[in-house]
C-alpha cells in the first residue's frame, strides 16, 4: 500500500443511514439530533424535499472514526 493510500484510508469517514418512517419524522428529528451531538457526528444531510424525505437514505450522518459511529450508534435505535 502506498503512503498516499494509507493517508486516504486514515481520513476515511463512516456513514450511518437513518430512516424513520415519514409519519414519525417530526418526533424523530429532535431525538436524532441529540444522538448526533453525543456521537461526534462530523456532518449530516437530510432530504430536502418530499422525494428526498421518502427515500431510505433520507438522513445520513458522517463520522470521522468508526468507534464513534455506526458500531455504537445503532444500539441507540434498538
C-alpha positions as CSV (number, residue, x, y, z in Angstrom):
1,X,0.0,0.0,0.0
2,X,1.3,3.4,-0.9
3,X,1.7,6.1,1.7
4,X,-0.9,8.2,-0.1
5,X,-3.4,5.3,0.0
6,X,-2.7,4.8,3.8
7,X,-3.4,8.5,4.4
8,X,-6.6,8.3,2.5
9,X,-7.7,5.3,4.5
10,X,-6.9,7.0,7.8
11,X,-9.0,10.0,6.8
12,X,-11.9,7.8,5.6
13,X,-15.3,8.6,7.1
14,X,-18.0,6.2,8.0
15,X,-21.7,6.8,7.4
16,X,-24.9,5.9,9.2
17,X,-28.2,5.9,7.4
18,X,-31.2,6.8,9.5
19,X,-34.6,6.2,8.1
20,X,-37.5,6.9,10.3
21,X,-41.0,6.4,8.8
22,X,-42.3,9.5,7.2
23,X,-45.2,9.9,9.8
24,X,-42.6,9.8,12.6
25,X,-40.2,12.4,11.1
26,X,-41.5,15.3,13.3
27,X,-40.8,13.4,16.6
28,X,-37.7,11.6,15.3
29,X,-35.7,14.7,14.3
30,X,-35.1,16.1,17.9
31,X,-34.1,12.6,19.1
32,X,-31.7,12.1,16.1
33,X,-30.1,15.5,16.7
34,X,-29.4,14.6,20.4
35,X,-27.8,11.3,19.3
36,X,-25.7,13.0,16.7
37,X,-24.5,15.6,19.3
38,X,-23.4,12.8,21.6
39,X,-21.8,10.6,18.9
40,X,-19.3,13.1,17.4
41,X,-21.2,13.4,14.1
42,X,-18.9,15.4,11.7
43,X,-21.7,16.3,9.4
44,X,-25.1,15.1,8.2
45,X,-27.6,15.6,5.5
46,X,-31.4,15.4,5.4
47,X,-33.6,15.0,2.4
48,X,-34.5,18.5,1.1
49,X,-38.0,17.8,-0.3
50,X,-40.8,15.3,-0.2
51,X,-39.0,13.0,-2.6
52,X,-35.8,13.2,-0.5
53,X,-37.7,12.5,2.7
54,X,-39.3,9.4,1.3
55,X,-36.0,7.8,0.3
56,X,-34.4,5.2,2.5
57,X,-31.3,7.4,2.8
58,X,-33.3,10.4,4.0
59,X,-30.8,11.2,6.8
60,X,-27.1,10.3,6.5
61,X,-24.6,11.0,9.3
62,X,-20.8,11.1,8.7
63,X,-18.3,10.1,11.4
64,X,-14.6,10.6,11.4
65,X,-13.9,7.3,13.2
66,X,-15.8,4.1,13.3
67,X,-15.7,3.9,17.1
68,X,-17.9,6.9,17.4
69,X,-20.3,6.0,14.6
70,X,-22.3,3.1,13.3
71,X,-20.9,0.3,15.5
72,X,-22.1,2.2,18.6
73,X,-24.8,4.5,17.2
74,X,-27.0,1.6,16.0
75,X,-27.6,0.4,19.6
76,X,-29.4,3.7,20.3
77,X,-32.2,2.9,17.8
78,X,-33.0,-0.6,19.0
